[in-house]
Structure formats: C-alpha cells, structure tokens
Amino acid sequence: MASNDSNQFDSTKANAEPNPCPKLRVVAKIWGPPDEKVGWISVNKPCGGSSESVAISFGEQSSSRKESYLVDYCYEQNEGNKTIYSREIKRLISPALEGHNSTIIAYGARGSGKTRVIQGSAEEPGLATLAMEEFLSMAEQNGKSITISFYEVDYQDRAFDLLTPEQPEILLFEDRGRIQFKGLSQIPVKSISEFQKLYITACAARKSVLKKGNESAIRSHMGFMVHIFSNYKSKETGYVGKMNFVDLAGYVDARRKSSDGSSLVETNKINKSIYALLHVLHALNTNESRVPYRESKLTRLLQDSLRGTSRILTVACLNPSFCQDSIYMVSLLSRTSQGIHRASINSTKRSGNLIRQVTPASHKSQMLNSVSTTANKLAGSRSNIHEKKATGVSKLATKGRKLFDEASHSAKAEKDNALSNAKNHVEPTAGVEEDISFSGPSNDVKPNPLVENDESFSDARIQADQHSVVEMDSFVESENHQEEHRSVDCSKALSIVEEGHIMDKENSSLMANEDGSPLISAQLRELSNNLKLLYYSTPLCMKIQEEGRVSSDNEVSVDIEEPKTPVTEHRVRIKDRWDITNVNSPWETFSTRSAGMKNSLVEEYLRFLNTANKEELKRLKGIGEKRATYILELREESPEPFKSLDDLKDIGLSAKQIKGMLKKEAGELFS
Ligand SMILES: Nc1ncnc2c1ncn2[C@@H]1O[C@H](COP(=O)(O)OP(=O)(O)OP(=O)(O)O)[C@@H](O)[C@H]1O
C-alpha cells in the first residue's frame, strides 16, 4: 500500500510553520482513502496558513446540525505520518537533545488509527519510528547516546516493562523532584534496525501481558520512551532528556454494550485514565497551581515529560466511518487545548449530551453554528452483581481479618450497587453532568435530585463516596490480580530501600511487627471501639427508600428507626453501605455489615493519613520518620493525597504491605 503522504500534499501548508512552540498542541488526523471525502467530517481550514485554528465539523454534509470544534490543525487523508512528523515533531528533536522533554499522545476511539500514527506499518512508518531515525542520526553528530524503553499500562493502572521477558511491574518514586522508574528497562540503540527489532519485541510482549495477566482484558495504553544521554554509561549518569510516545487505549462509551468482550469495569477504568491525562493537560495548559499527576499511573509515568519546559502534542485520530466516540474525544481535546474550565470528569456518569460547540473568544476567526446533541438515555443498570463469598467464620478476630480477603466480593457488589444507583437516579437530562463538570456551571443541567434539599448530602460527598467505592474496587482487584498472576515480591520493594529512595526502617518494621502488638493511633483506637460497639449493638437501623431512595419531594431519607448507635455522624452519609433492608439471611446481614465496617476502617485510615501530624503518623505501623515526612510533603502538594488505599503505594508500600497493615488493624479490633 502506498504511503498516505501522497504528492497531492499542499506544499504551502507544509511550509507554513505551526504556532511557535505552544505548551500544548492539539491536532487531528483523519485516515481513509486519500481521494475520498469522508462524508461525516468536514474540515474548515483558514486561508491564511496554519497559524490559525482549524474547525472540524461532524455531521451529514447536508445537515444544518453540525457539531464543530477547534483544533490547532487537522491532517486529512492525503497528509500522512511523514507530514505530521515534519510539521509537528521534527522541531522537537533538537530541543530534546538539549534537555527539553516532549510527549506525543495519540487519542481516539477504538480502531481510529492511533497505532497507525504512533507505530506505523510496514508501508508507512509511524511518528515514533520517524523520530528515532532522526534521533539516531543527530545523536551521532552530537556525541549523544540513545536508549529506549517500552511499557504498557493496563486497565488496573499497573505499568509493565515490555523489553524484559519477565515483564516486571514498574514502580515509580520521586527522588529530588524527578520521577524514578524501578523495573523499566532501557536498552541502548544505535541503528534503526535495532530499534525496529525492539519495537516488535515490545508489541509481542504487550499481547502476552494481556493474555497472561488477564484473560478478559483487551485494552491498554502503550508507551515508548526515547532517553537521551550525553554519554551513556548507566541510567544514572549523563541524563539529558526524553521524548515520549503514547498510544492510548481507545475510548469507548461505557454505556454501550461491549462488542469486543471488554468488561464494564475495564472500560470505565480505561476511560478514567484517559480523563486523568486530559485533566493534567488541561491543568498544564491553564497554568493551574495544582496539576493532578497522581490521578493515574500513566500521568505519573509522564510527569517529567509533561511539566516545565516540556512540549506536548496530542493527535486526535478519526476513522473514516462515523464514530460518536471520536467526536467526543475531539470535543474534549479541543476544550483542553483552549483552556475551557473543567472540574472533574467521572466516567460512570457520562452523559449523552456531551457534544458542545466550542467558540472561545480567543478564536475569533471561527464563527461556528451552535449545536447540541439530543441526550441519550442512560444505559440500563448493570445487573452483574457478584455473589458474596459464603465462608463460615468461627472467631470475630478471624472475621475482622477476613474483611480484607473478602473485599473483592463485597466491594464489587457495593460498587455495582453504586453504579446502578447512580444510573437509576440520573434522569436523561441530568446526564449532562459530566459535560458541566468539564465546562463549568450551566443552566442546561438539572441538579442532581439526590442532593437537593439536603445539606448533609453534598454532591461532592456523594461523588466522593461513589468514587471511593470504585477506587476501593480498583485496589481490591489490583490486589487479587497481583496475587494470582503477578505477585509483586516484597523484597523488590525493599530493594528500592537500598537505593536510598524509600525507607527501609519503615518497611522492615512492618515485617518485624508481624506478630507483635500493634502501634495504633488514638484515632484508630477510637474507631475500633466505635466499630465494636456498632458491631454488637446496631439493629436493623437504617431505613432506606427502596426504589432510587429518593422520595417524591426530592428529599433523601436519612430516617433512623431504631435506637441510636455510637456511629459517628458521617456514617449516615454512607448509608448505602450499611443497607441491610434487602438482605435475606443472617449471613447476608452479617456480610453486609462486615463490608460496611471494612469501608469505615479504610475511610478512617485514609482520613488519618490526610490529617494527622507527624508524630501521630509515626504511631502507625509501617510509618517512620521518613515516610511521615514524605506524607506531609505530599499533603503540601495536594491537600488530600490519599483518596484510596492504592495511593499508599506513593509512599513506597506495596499492595501486599497495605493489605497487611489493614488486616492487622482489623484483627486488633477484637484482640
Ligand atoms: N492511515 C490508515 N490507512 C489505512 N488503514 C488504516 C489507517 N489507520 C488505521 N487503519 C486501519 O484501521 C484499523 C485500526 O487501526 P489502529 O490499530 O491503528 O487503530 P487503534 O486506534 O490503534 O485501535 P485500538 O483502539 O484498538 O488500539 C487497522 O486495521 C488499520 O490497518
């Protein structure tokens, strides 16, 4: 097949220089036969060269209802990878050799041509290959050395090295302001054929990671890093900078029934990480004081290549056949590049009415028609509720410990309920929430009936609850998965200590205290007592409205029928986790309450980490001077760094260690 870079390419466009190095550039790429007009996309390029934005409109040619978005440029069918490379990436190569990092990210729906752009094909080399050719030739002239890395980030937010046969999980640490990778191999490369062999190896490994690690997982993000050294001797010396290429997993609307076998959880989590990257790009582009790098593994991996003087290019890939998901991606990227406000995007609450026209004042040259898309009905609630594991227990202490073993079931069921509740409660028009959260308050949106007229049920709180359930699920799934398929050796975490990044005293104290009496903070002790009391005395206390739990006058029921319990105020707010009105047997009642206790303990633990002072923190098992200091530093960076148990990995704890810590706390409730 001939390259898309046909001779028809308009040389005036090629010569026109794009905007001189903005922080973030968003371009689109439409693929398809060079001569054929892709019916549902029209591109409106300004006449005066490429310095102005390009409007992409979606909809039938004849239709007056078209959705239009601005991007920095749009590469059409006759403009292939070589053109994109020469106009967008070539100018980033020299700066990279001088220490200015850059990142190229391919966004798009499934099958929209992202891999084709980044990796390319035998007929048409991709952007990564074209950049490598140039890096290799320039490095030789400048006395620089090049090494490369390939990695994959799966839907459970775990990153794996693709260039070593064992495919170890990549752990990340921040050392003196720089992100360090543990487990990511770097292979020196001197020729393009060496590079290509490694690329093939990485792609084969990627497939096997998916197959080996998780039978049902089918999507992941793939990243390629080019590292530049002044003179490569080791990873630690002579480091100059890097260029990243990211082939993101395809975006799929989570409400649509999967046609490729991917689960709803996988889809939601992939989407979540796509949004996390968008959040970061938006924050960088609008110079926000806080950039949420910690929202996903991918953003952490890319942190050094996104901040500071780094340059970012996003390519929104568009396939020739109509695809609503592609439009959605372009709309988000367009907003991101134009600094349109967003607060948060929650993949579980995505609305049908996501397409909004973008006409910022700064883009005065474009007069676009206002379009809105009819809101789609939200998909039916998910019915896949996991059964709870029915294992007997003889001792409360044992049960306490088991709370963390059974988490996969209880948390899943809760998450499913939360998802189901969220869906059931949102009216079709209320589905625009996510759009709103991205673009700021709007009159188009009906307030969430759940939160009306009830101060104790702030929207934020409900979202946080739902979020934490999903996060919890993520943690639990990660835990189970790791243990079953990819157990991360604790000794690996400990070996990092030797490198001076993380604190061995703290890790080893965790191990050493395995059988000893626990060091528990006063706050946790108090919680324990409360939980014990609750456990023994709480009757069927919460009256939860059955269908949707929203009364006709939009008030949320918080009725408590039975005697007061020693439960703290906020317990009422998480009533759905204690909802035992629908359970039939004593065992189910018991399991439901146990799950509630587990969640409470986790919440208290996280709250403690987010608020306690240094001395208090040090009273926890596994937290010593260094880790406590690091926690305080994290809190300076972000007021609430610990939103889920998974965030404890940021302080150098493995999933196994985190689980161990909480198991002990749970067990000690009854000692
Ligand atoms: N420029 C192009 N010319 C011809 N075919 C293309 C082009 N881009 C993509 N395709 C075809 O479209 C299909 C999907 O492409 P590709 O794998 O690059 O998409 P993707 O967005 O990476 O998919 P996924 O989301 O599954 O990772 C492939 O069969 C590929 O050959």
Ligand as a Chemical Component Dictionary entry (heavy atoms), coordinates in Angstrom:
data_LIG
# 
_chem_comp.id                   LIG 
_chem_comp.type                 NON-POLYMER 
_chem_comp.pdbx_formal_charge   0 
_chem_comp.three_letter_code    LIG 
# 
loop_
_chem_comp_atom.comp_id 
_chem_comp_atom.atom_id 
_chem_comp_atom.alt_atom_id 
_chem_comp_atom.type_symbol 
_chem_comp_atom.charge 
_chem_comp_atom.model_Cartn_x 
_chem_comp_atom.model_Cartn_y 
_chem_comp_atom.model_Cartn_z 
_chem_comp_atom.pdbx_ordinal 
LIG N1  N1  N 0 -3.991 5.563  7.735  1  
LIG C1  C1  C 0 -4.554 4.376  7.602  2  
LIG N2  N2  N 0 -4.666 3.807  6.403  3  
LIG C2  C2  C 0 -5.238 2.623  6.252  4  
LIG N3  N3  N 0 -5.719 1.880  7.272  5  
LIG C3  C3  C 0 -5.627 2.382  8.493  6  
LIG C4  C4  C 0 -5.043 3.651  8.721  7  
LIG N4  N4  N 0 -5.096 3.896  10.042 8  
LIG C5  C5  C 0 -5.690 2.826  10.599 9  
LIG N5  N5  N 0 -6.006 1.933  9.663  10 
LIG C6  C6  C 0 -6.644 0.623  9.893  11 
LIG O1  O1  O 0 -7.619 0.730  10.916 12 
LIG C7  C7  C 0 -7.537 -0.354 11.806 13 
LIG C8  C8  C 0 -7.333 0.168  13.202 14 
LIG O2  O2  O 0 -6.137 0.894  13.232 15 
LIG P1  P1  P 0 -5.258 1.008  14.529 16 
LIG O3  O3  O 0 -4.923 -0.325 15.081 17 
LIG O4  O4  O 0 -4.124 1.906  14.247 18 
LIG O5  O5  O 0 -6.325 1.706  15.482 19 
LIG P2  P2  P 0 -6.184 1.994  17.023 20 
LIG O6  O6  O 0 -6.860 3.282  17.255 21 
LIG O7  O7  O 0 -4.771 1.909  17.461 22 
LIG O8  O8  O 0 -7.022 0.809  17.621 23 
LIG P3  P3  P 0 -7.168 0.403  19.168 24 
LIG O9  O9  O 0 -8.038 1.423  19.799 25 
LIG O10 O10 O 0 -7.805 -0.934 19.108 26 
LIG O11 O11 O 0 -5.799 0.397  19.756 27 
LIG C9  C9  C 0 -6.372 -1.216 11.347 28 
LIG O12 O12 O 0 -6.893 -2.291 10.644 29 
LIG C10 C10 C 0 -5.578 -0.319 10.455 30 
LIG O13 O13 O 0 -4.956 -1.027 9.419  31 
# 
loop_
_chem_comp_bond.comp_id 
_chem_comp_bond.atom_id_1 
_chem_comp_bond.atom_id_2 
_chem_comp_bond.value_order 
_chem_comp_bond.pdbx_ordinal 
LIG N1  C1  SING 1  
LIG C1  N2  SING 2  
LIG C1  C4  DOUB 3  
LIG N2  C2  DOUB 4  
LIG C2  N3  SING 5  
LIG N3  C3  DOUB 6  
LIG C3  C4  SING 7  
LIG C3  N5  SING 8  
LIG C4  N4  SING 9  
LIG N4  C5  DOUB 10 
LIG C5  N5  SING 11 
LIG N5  C6  SING 12 
LIG C6  O1  SING 13 
LIG C6  C10 SING 14 
LIG O1  C7  SING 15 
LIG C7  C8  SING 16 
LIG C7  C9  SING 17 
LIG C8  O2  SING 18 
LIG O2  P1  SING 19 
LIG P1  O3  DOUB 20 
LIG P1  O4  SING 21 
LIG P1  O5  SING 22 
LIG O5  P2  SING 23 
LIG P2  O6  DOUB 24 
LIG P2  O7  SING 25 
LIG P2  O8  SING 26 
LIG O8  P3  SING 27 
LIG P3  O9  DOUB 28 
LIG P3  O10 SING 29 
LIG P3  O11 SING 30 
LIG C9  O12 SING 31 
LIG C9  C10 SING 32 
LIG C10 O13 SING 33 
# 
